[in-house]
Structures are given as C-alpha cells and as structure tokens.
Amino acid sequence: MKLREADPQSQFRDELARVGKTIAPLRPDPRVIGRTAFDGPGSEDMTLTVLLARDRVKEAPSQSLLRIVSSDERRYLGIVDAGPFAEPDSLRAESPILTTVATQEVDYLPRYHGRLSVKLLGEELADGTLAPPRFRPLPNSAVYALEPEETAKVLKVDGDIRLGLATGHEELLVGIPSMSKNVLPRHTAILGTTGGGKSTTVAGLVRQASKAGMAVILLDVEGEYTFLHEPTRDARSVTLLADRGMAPAGVPTELMRLYHLVGRDTTNAAHPNLCPFSLQFARLSPYAAMAMMGCNEAQSDRYLVAYEIAKALLRKLGVFPQKDVSQEEADRQERILLRLDDFERGYPRMELSFLLDVVGACKAKVSSAKGKFEPFHKALKTQEGTAALDLEIKAADLPTHAGSWGKVHSLLWRLFRLKVFDKGATLRYAPMLEPGRVSVIDLSDAGLNVLSSIAVADVLTGIQEEQDRKYRQFEGGKGGPPPRVLVIVEEAHEFLGADRIAESSHLFDQVARLAKRGRKRWLSLALVTQLPQHLPRQVLAMCNNFVLHKLTDPHTISTLRQTVAGVDDSLWSRLPGLAPGQAVVSFGHMTRPVLTSIDPSASKLRMVD
C-alpha cells in the first residue's frame, strides 16, 4: 500500500501544537525586509544575524543602516558589516546535490534566503539619540532599511567639502564640514599603497576646500599637482564623473599659484601664475641647520659659537634691530628678539652668506696658515663691518682645531652653492592665506633630501608665523577671524619617517608645533604617504581624521588599529582588497567610519592625464 505524503503545513501545525501554543501569523508589512534570527553558541555581543526573504536580499547591501524593532518595543540601529549571503532553505550549501547542480550545469535552483551579519550601533531612544544598548533585540524582531536621508542624519557624513559616495548607498554623499573647528583643524592622514587613489583624493580635497573658502597650500614633492588649474582629460575619469553628474573642472586659474625654488625647474613651466622663490636662511633654526647638515658634536659647538658672533654683529651693524627707526619700531623689534626661540627659527635677517663669512673668519683666526681673510657679504665688506668683525673675533673664546672649523665652513658652502637662499624672491605668505587661494609648491627638482627638508621647514615656519600674526590681530580686535588654512604635505614619510626623526627631529618638532597651535588657529594639516609603516606612532597620533586607501602590510594595519578609533573588523579586513578609489573615511564629525567611493578628480593630474 502506497503511503500518502504528509502535507507540510499540517505537519508544521501538528508540531506547534505539540511543543507550544499556536502562533498567530504576522500581519504583512511591506517595509519589513527581514527578521532577526535566534542566537547560537558562537553569537557575540553587539552582533546579530538577520534573515531575509529571497526577494529582499538586495535591499540590505554591505554598510547599509538598519532599524531593528524588537518585540519588546525597544528600537535599535545597526549596520550591515557582512553579507548579504544567500543560503538554501532546505539543503546545506555544500550538499552533494547543490555541488552537482553547480558543476554539471543542471537547470535547478532551490529556494533560498538571505543572511546578514549586523553590528549594533546603539539603542534608539524616544528623542532619536543613540545610547549604548543594555539588551539585545529579541528573535524574530522586525528589521527595516533606513532611507538615504535618515541614513545621512544618523551617520553624520554631510559636509560642504565633498569626498565621494558611501559604498552601499547610491545617493549618500560623504563630506567634511569646513566650518567646524572640531574636524579639520584636528589634522588628517591620507594613507594607502601606490595606485590606491591617494592623488585623486588629494586633488579633490584641494579643489573642494578652495570652493569652501579655505586657503590651501600643497607641498608637492613629485610635481604631481602642477596642472590642477586645468580640467582632466583622462577618458576614464570623464566617464566616471559623468556617471555622478559631475563635469571636468580645474581650480580657477586666478586662484592658483605655482611656486618653485629659484634655479630649479618645475613640472609645468607654462603655468600662467608661476612664482619662483628663494629660502630665507633666517627662518632656519640653528639647531635644525646643524641637524640637516649632519654636524657632529665638535662641529656643532663651532657652529653655535659662530652663530652667536653673527648675532652680535647684526645688532652692532644695525641690521637687526635696525638703526635710524622710530622708537615704536625699535621697541617692536626688541620684543621680537625677546620672544625668539632658537629651537623654532633663526635670528631675523640672518643671511647664509653673512654666517659663512663669520665661520671663514673664525677658521682663519685659529688656522696656522698666514693670509688675511676677505669677507664678501656687503655688510661686512664696509670699513665699519670689517672692523666690527675683527673686534668680535678677537673678543670671542674660539674653540681651536682648524679642521673642525673647515668642515663647518665646507658644509655651509655646500648650502650656499645651491643658490636658493636669500635671493630676494622670498615667499609672501599673506596672499597665500587668502580665502580660496591654492598654492602648489613644486619641490620635484629640489634634488637633495636636505634641501627638500629645509624648504618644507621654511614654508611651514612662514605659514605658522603669518597665521599667528593674523590670530594676534583678531584677538586684539584689529581684524576679522584668521583664515581657514589647509596645509597638505605629500610623501610625508620622506620628512617624518622614523629614520628621519631618529637622525634629526627638527622637522617633526616643527610639524608638531604647527599641529598643536593649528587646532586653535584654524591651521589644518594633512599628511599623505604611501608608506605609512615608516611613520612613527607619534606622527600618527597627531591625526584625528583618516582616509585609508588600500593597505596590504599586516603590521601597518595592526598599528593603525590601535590609532584609528571606531573602525570595525569588517572594514579592517577589507583594506587589503580595496579597489582604486575606495577608502575607509573616518572624520571627527562622523558617527562611525564609512567605506567610501572617492569622487574621480575633476582636475588634471600630471601622472594620470
């Protein structure tokens, strides 16, 4: 006798009757995309599993926000940190039947459902604020997908400096609020391997920050950004821009200036606003100079002795403080000297050729070789200057050993031969700090690492001094608020790497001072590098905002895990496989870090176009 196959619904009702009371069917709600599952032995706090019907799987992509309404009427917010995954309803995914179907091209697809791993962000209170959850959503709780407007409100990713689109959301813009003093002035690190999209991020940041009224200074080590005033002509970038409703566009030409060292080439000699400049030796701290030149202890002693003699001569000759000025101006210059810190900058109006003459005179004094020393600096070639130099040299207690003096002289002469110091075309920092102005400083032809380091130190010192001046005026009621300034340092590992700091900490000290003072003075710093593993922890600790492109080094990721707060495990695991242009974006105004598809560069990049 053939047995009749039991009705599955009848079996289900019989089983419910056996183990418990009959459950009334839920009233269908089209807004519910899924239900929470029961917890298992492997369940973890703040993480839960959500099951979805087959036709709802695409409504909860990775990184999307969900609202969970528990059957005890508590409401929670969560984010999809893994999935959606497709699982068969009645078979195991690795079952022989499904293996045969997949490998033998059998036309059969079993019924399946979706599964999500959801990270709880918090419990949603009646006023809409989030609080740490004290309980977990109960099983079979309704799950809703948030609308784009509500998602943006929860994540707090809005801002007038546009970065891109949040991954998993077609219309959710990720931006930075340029007017919030708690965001940009707390400094940013843009990290990622070569080809990860850092240059695209920087180019977009420059253009958007300028549009937002910020003054942008970009220290360009490779000459990559010297064409930012031109729209991109890269076909792929043009296509991607059009897909986002954007068009190629450069920084307005009247707002961009391209600076390069005198006697050095630039990667865009045809730029309409080309500005050669020389470095001011007076901005360079004597301790920074000794470190850059690699002076040993004996050479450093002689350098400092000569520096003190040069300072005395500048005062005696009326170079600084100046002679024949008003009493008010004389008092102002004396106050400058009282505030002067030799560890931060050099003596005002100290020129490299002037110090070179002083060292040469000291060398001649202790040398056994006969012959009169002849200075070539104009202030020391006069009768008054020559007499003052002879008098100071005779009065000084000079260290002996002409060889050490000769080494100091040759190191200074090496700098002098670069012909980039005190040539008259000094940088004017006030125009660089005008709202909307973009200043690209092309150091691609600087050559020696020591010259690049000196140039970076000189520029950072000048920017800081000008911003300090504007801030003092504002505090004294003599002007408006200081301008909002963004300083971007490309290839930061070249200047702030662990080996560089070990050899010479002067540049790190300068950056650290700028970072500390900048928080109160609207002076924001962005460090860009493809080798974050070379940056010591004290450099990363200065940054509160991060744009993390593709990173593959496990040690680097491990270090960043201890520095960047709020990034969950799912995002860290994605870093090694991020596509070009994708980045994990973490800024102070955001509720949590967001995986972002960075906008293509609308401006021309030299290495791309």
Buried (B, 14 or more C-beta within 10 A) or exposed (E): EEEEEEEEEEEEEEEEEEEEEEEEEEEEEEEBBBBBBEEEEEEEEBBBBBBBBEEBBEBBBBBBBBBBBBEEEBBBBBBBBBBBBEEBEEBEEEEEEBEEBEEEEEEEEEEBBBBBBBBBBBBBEEEEEBEEBEEBBEBBBBBBBBEBEBBBBBBBBBBBBBBBBBBBBEEBBBBBBBEBEEBBBBBBBBBBBEEBBBBBBBBBBBBBBBBBBBBBBBBBBBBBBBBBBBBBEBEEBBEBBEEBEBEBBBBEEEBBBBBBBBEBEBBBEEBEBBBBBBBBBBBBBBBBBBBBBEBEEBBBBBBBBBBBBBBBBBBBBEBBBBEEEEEEEBEEBEEEEEEEEBEBBBBBBBBBBBBBBBBBBBBBBBBEEEEEBEBEBEBBEEEEBBEBBEEBBEEBEBEEEBEBBBBBBEBBEEBBEBEBBBBEBBBEBEEBBEEBBBBBBBBBBBEEEBBBBBBBBBBBBBBBBBBBBBBEEBEEEEEEEBBBBBBBBBBBBBBBBBEBBEEBBBBBBBBBBBBEBBBEBBBBBBBBBBBBBBBBEEBBEBBBBBBBBBBEBEEBBEBBEEBBEEBBEBBBEBBEEBEBBBBBBBBBBBBBBBBBBBBBBBBBBBEBB
